[in-house]
Amino acid sequence: TGLWALHLTERHLGASVAAAIVAREKRIVERFREAGATSSTSARTSSEIGIHEGIAFRRLRHHEVIRDAGSRNFYLDEAVWLAVRRTRRRFLLAIFVVILIVALGAALGFMSTK
């Protein structure tokens, strides 16, 4: 039920809040890199890395960007992080293309009525 609640929360957040969470995710990823926690053998606790296990952390865990190596030690999976970022970019590009098509269609429709 926790992941379902997280999913519902994500769906109802405003764009500015969502952008703030994504920015926080980027800072968390950077903290893991700075701590050198990028493999199961170099995993650290969130307190050692200096991060709070809030929404951004839970989202990264849900997407398996941050992995649990056992004993509440976590590490960054760089390959998954890159895949998540690539997917987000594709999604935003698709939304932009749809908006552009709708805008062009509306403009052409408006012009054809004159």
C-alpha positions as CSV (number, residue, x, y, z in Angstrom):
1,T,0.0,0.0,0.0
2,G,3.0,2.3,0.5
3,L,3.9,2.4,-3.1
4,W,0.3,2.9,-4.1
5,A,0.1,5.9,-1.9
6,L,3.3,7.2,-3.3
7,H,1.9,6.7,-6.9
8,L,-1.3,8.6,-5.9
9,T,0.8,11.4,-4.4
10,E,2.9,11.7,-7.5
11,R,-0.2,11.9,-9.7
12,H,-1.7,14.8,-7.7
13,L,1.3,17.0,-7.2
14,G,1.6,20.3,-9.0
15,A,4.2,20.8,-11.6
16,S,6.4,23.0,-9.3
17,V,6.3,20.5,-6.5
18,A,7.2,17.7,-9.0
19,A,10.1,19.8,-10.3
20,A,11.3,20.3,-6.8
21,I,11.2,16.6,-6.1
22,V,13.2,15.9,-9.3
23,A,15.8,18.5,-8.3
24,R,16.0,16.8,-4.9
25,E,16.5,13.4,-6.6
26,K,19.4,14.9,-8.5
27,R,21.0,16.1,-5.3
28,I,20.6,12.7,-3.7
29,V,22.2,11.0,-6.7
30,E,25.1,13.5,-6.5
31,R,25.5,12.8,-2.7
32,F,25.8,9.1,-3.5
33,R,28.4,9.8,-6.1
34,E,30.4,12.1,-3.7
35,A,30.2,9.4,-1.0
36,G,31.5,6.8,-3.6
37,A,28.4,4.6,-2.9
38,T,28.0,3.3,-6.4
39,S,28.2,-0.5,-5.8
40,S,27.0,-3.0,-3.3
41,T,30.5,-3.2,-1.8
42,S,30.7,0.6,-1.3
43,A,27.1,1.0,0.0
44,R,26.5,3.3,2.9
45,T,23.6,4.2,5.2
46,S,21.5,7.3,4.3
47,S,22.8,9.0,7.5
48,E,26.4,8.4,6.5
49,I,25.6,10.0,3.1
50,G,23.8,12.8,4.8
51,I,20.4,12.4,3.2
52,H,16.8,12.2,4.4
53,E,14.7,9.2,3.3
54,G,11.8,11.4,2.1
55,I,9.7,11.4,-1.0
56,A,12.6,11.9,-3.4
57,F,14.6,9.1,-1.8
58,R,11.5,6.8,-1.8
59,R,10.9,7.5,-5.5
60,L,14.5,6.6,-6.3
61,R,14.2,3.4,-4.3
62,H,10.9,2.6,-6.1
63,H,12.7,3.0,-9.5
64,E,15.6,1.0,-8.2
65,V,18.0,3.9,-8.8
66,I,19.0,3.5,-5.1
67,R,19.4,-0.1,-4.1
68,D,19.5,-1.7,-0.7
69,A,22.7,-3.8,-0.2
70,G,21.5,-5.1,3.1
71,S,21.6,-3.8,6.7
72,R,20.0,-0.5,5.4
73,N,23.1,0.2,3.4
74,F,22.3,1.8,0.0
75,Y,24.1,2.5,-3.2
76,L,23.5,4.3,-6.5
77,D,22.8,2.2,-9.6
78,E,24.2,4.5,-12.3
79,A,22.8,2.5,-15.2
80,V,19.3,2.6,-13.8
81,W,19.6,6.4,-13.1
82,L,20.6,7.0,-16.7
83,A,17.7,4.9,-17.9
84,V,15.3,6.8,-15.7
85,R,16.6,10.1,-17.0
86,R,16.4,9.0,-20.6
87,T,12.8,7.8,-20.1
88,R,11.8,11.1,-18.5
89,R,13.3,13.1,-21.4
90,R,11.5,10.9,-23.9
91,F,8.2,11.4,-22.0
92,L,8.7,15.2,-22.0
93,L,9.6,15.2,-25.7
94,A,6.4,13.3,-26.5
95,I,4.3,15.7,-24.5
96,F,5.9,18.6,-26.3
97,V,5.2,17.1,-29.7
98,V,1.6,16.5,-28.8
99,I,1.2,20.0,-27.6
100,L,2.9,21.3,-30.8
101,I,0.6,19.2,-33.0
102,V,-2.5,20.4,-31.1
103,A,-1.4,24.0,-31.4
104,L,-0.6,23.7,-35.1
105,G,-4.0,22.0,-35.7
106,A,-5.8,24.8,-33.8
107,A,-3.9,27.5,-35.7
108,L,-4.6,25.8,-39.1
109,G,-8.3,25.3,-38.1
110,F,-8.6,29.0,-37.1
111,M,-6.9,30.1,-40.3
112,S,-9.2,28.0,-42.5
113,T,-12.3,29.5,-41.0
114,K,-11.3,33.0,-42.1
